[in-house]
């Protein structure tokens, strides 16, 4: 499993303050669907046969409920992962990015947690040195959620899930940037940990578009006049 190069900004009404690479095989949910899109979905639902309309309506309500919960918890990106496995099937996962306010300095909070992890006081945590700064990785295998509406499905659901969390201090705000990966496929935990670490290493607080523009300008200054003219002529 690999991580792609494109950079994705957080989904929020605020001006983006951090960017990261979006993993291959993940599809983002729209956490801020426009009203026109919702009205079009409702219009299409009304045109379906009764049984299909009821099933689609339940799916739409579930989607609306999930989006509402994610927005309440300051989730700015939610992506569903689907990757082929060695057995010819697929593994599934959910990747989220959220912001967590801190009462004081976010850097001190991360340093304290990373220190606890380094001292071995929490075996499920370890400190990380990322290009964007100090962070920590937390891994757990909690019990999987159970269905209360359809308890007969619980026997088919996994008993536990793998949950990986990486937290990084924002440089200019009292908040943590929290990257989380969850999968019910415990056998693929190592692969998903590597994906999560790969995303974390792409995390940056510098606008990639600005870096690209600055790099191009520097190259123009360093290049001979003839080479610069050729690039201008041919794009």
N, C-alpha and C positions, 0 to 999 in steps of 0.2 A: 504494500500500500504506500502510495506516495502523496506528496503535497504539491499542489499546483502553484504556479508563479503569480497568477493574478492577485491583486490586492483588493480587499473588500473593506469598505468603511462601515462603522457601526450604524445600525438602523435606528435612527433617533431624529427628533426634530431639532436637536442642537447641532451646531457645527461640528463635524467629525473632529475628534481629538486623537484618535489612534486608528491604525490600519493593520491588517493581517492577511495572510494568505488563506484562501478558502480551499479545503481539501477536495481532491478529485473524488467523484462519486457521491457528493453531498448536494442536496437540493434545498434551498432556503425557503422557509415559509414567509409569506408576506405578513409582517406584524402590524402594518398600517395600511390595510386595503382601502382604496378609495370608495366613497359611497356609491359611485356609478357602477363599480365592479360588483358590489354586493347586490345592488338593485337588479343587475343583469342576471346574477345567479338566481335570485328569487324568481325572476321572470321565467327563466329556464325551468326551474323546479315546478312551477305551476303548469307547464306544458307536458310534464311526464305522466305516464300511467300511475294510478293510485299507489300500487305497491312500491314501485321505483321512487315515486315522489316521497313516500314516508321514509325510505331508507336514505335518500339523498338529504332530506330535511334533518334527519338525525346526525348525519355526517357534518352538515353545515353548522348545526348547533354545537357539535363537539369542537369543531374548528374555532368557532367564535368564543367558546369557553376557554380553550387553550390559549388563544391569542390574548384574551382578557387577563388570564393569570400571568402570562409571560410579561405583559406590559406592566402589571402591578408590581412584579418583582424586578423591574428595571432590566429585563432581558432585551438586548439590542440586536441579537442575531440568533436564529434558531434554524438549524439545518438537519434534515433527515438523511442518514447515510445508508447506502445499499452497496455492498461489495461482494464479489464472487469469492467463494471459499474453495478449499482443496477438494471437497466432496462433491463439487458440481452444483452446490446450492448457493445461498447468499447469507451474509451476516448483516445485521441491522444495527444502527446506532443513532444517537441523537447528540448533536453538538450545539452548545449554546455559549454566547458571550454576554456577560452582564456587568453592571457596575455596582459596587457595594460601598456606600458612604462609610467613612471612618470618623470617629469623634475627634481625633487629633491628626498627627502626621501619618499619612499612608505609608511612607518609607519606614518609619519607626515600627509600624504595625507589622510590615512584611519582615523587617529585620528581626523582630522578636519571635515571630513564628518560624522563620528560617533558623534562628538560633536554637529554638526548642527542638526542631527537627534534627539539626546537626548533633545535638547533645543526646539524641536517642530517646527523648522523653515521650515522643509520639512515633511509634514504629511505622505508622502509615504515612509519614511525611518525610520529605527530604528537601534540602535547599537546592536552588538552581541558580546558575549564573547565566543569564540570557544576554543577548546583544543589547536589549533595551534596559537592562538593569537586574537587580536582585529579585528573585522570586522563590516560591516554594511549590512543590508538587505534593498533593495529597491523594492517596489511593485507598478505596474502601470497597467492600463487597457486601452491601446491605441486602436485606431481604427484598425481593421484588414486590411491587404493589399488587394487591389482590383485588379482584372484582367483587363488589358487593351487590351489584344489580344482576350479574349472571355468575353466581358462585360455581356453577357447573363447569365453567371454563378454567377455573383455578388449577385443576389437575393438569391442564395442558400448558400452563404458563410456567416459565422458569422460576426456580425457588429463590435465586439470588441474581444480582446484576453486578457488573463492574462499573465503578464510578471513579473517574480521574478528574482532579481539579488543579489548575495552576492559577495562582494569584500573583499579580504584578502591581506595584504602586504607580499610580498616575503621577507624572512629574509636576503638574501644575494645579492639581485639585486634590482635596482630602478624600480620595476614593480609591478603591482597588479595581483593577480590571480582572475579571474572573472568567477563565476559559474552562469549560466543563465538557467532558465526553462521557456518555453512558451507553452501555451495550449489555444485552442479556446473554451474549455469547462469551462465556467465561474463557473458553479455549482460545479466543482471539484477543484476549486482554493485552498481550504483549504488542500486537499489531496496532491496536487502538491507542496504547500508551505512546508508541512511536509517532503516530499521527498527531496526537495532542502535543507532544514535544516539538514536532516539526512546525506546527502552527505557532506555538509560543516563540520559536526562534525567528519567525517572520514578523512578530509584533513590533510595531514602530510607532513612535509619537511624532515623526516627521512626515509631512505630506509627501508621498512618493512622486506626485506630479511636480512639486517644487524642486525635489532633488533631481529629477530627470531634466527639467529646464535648466537648472544650474550646471549640471554636468555637460549638457549640450553647449551652453555658452562657453564653458571652460575649454571644451574641445575646439570650438571655433577660434578662440584666442590663441590656442597653442598651435593650431594647424597653419601651414603656409597659406598665403593668399590664394594661390592657384587651387589648392585642395578645397578651401572654403568655398570658392566660387563654383567649383564642380558640384559640391553638395547642395548649394543653393539652386543650381540649375536643374539637378536631377532629384531633388527632394531628399 
